[in-house]
């Protein structure tokens, strides 16, 4: 995994990024907090914790605001 020079990093397995419960997700690279929608689950797949986007529910997203830019990740798209 690349760890040098990152501009964005969220990691479901890293408690600095996501403590395992709640709605706050932190971009470790920039220290910016975002929001995890209630339809995004934390699951373990092949021994690795990951975020699971499983529906088209309106709460199926992870979003961040950095400066004047908004970012949203979902099963539908990655938007800026």
Residue pairs with C-beta under 8 A, 6 or more apart in sequence:
6 28
6 29
7 29
7 30
8 27
8 29
8 30
9 17
9 27
9 28
9 29
10 17
10 18
10 25
10 26
10 27
10 28
10 34
10 51
10 62
11 17
11 18
11 28
12 18
12 42
12 49
12 50
12 51
13 48
13 49
13 50
14 28
16 26
16 28
17 25
17 26
17 27
17 28
18 24
18 25
18 26
18 36
18 42
18 51
20 42
22 36
23 35
23 36
23 37
23 38
24 33
24 34
24 35
24 36
25 33
25 34
25 35
25 36
25 62
25 64
26 32
26 33
26 34
27 33
27 34
27 64
27 66
30 66
32 64
32 65
32 66
33 64
34 62
34 63
34 64
34 65
34 71
35 61
35 62
35 63
35 64
36 51
36 61
36 62
37 57
37 58
37 59
37 60
37 61
37 62
37 63
37 74
38 59
39 53
39 54
39 55
39 57
39 58
39 59
39 60
39 61
40 51
40 52
40 53
40 59
40 60
40 61
40 62
41 51
41 52
41 54
42 49
42 50
42 51
42 52
43 49
43 50
43 51
43 52
44 50
45 52
51 62
53 60
53 73
53 74
53 75
54 60
54 75
55 75
56 75
56 76
60 74
60 75
60 76
61 72
61 73
61 74
62 72
62 73
62 74
63 70
63 71
63 72
63 73
64 70
64 71
64 72
65 71
69 80
70 80
71 78
71 79
71 80
72 78
72 79
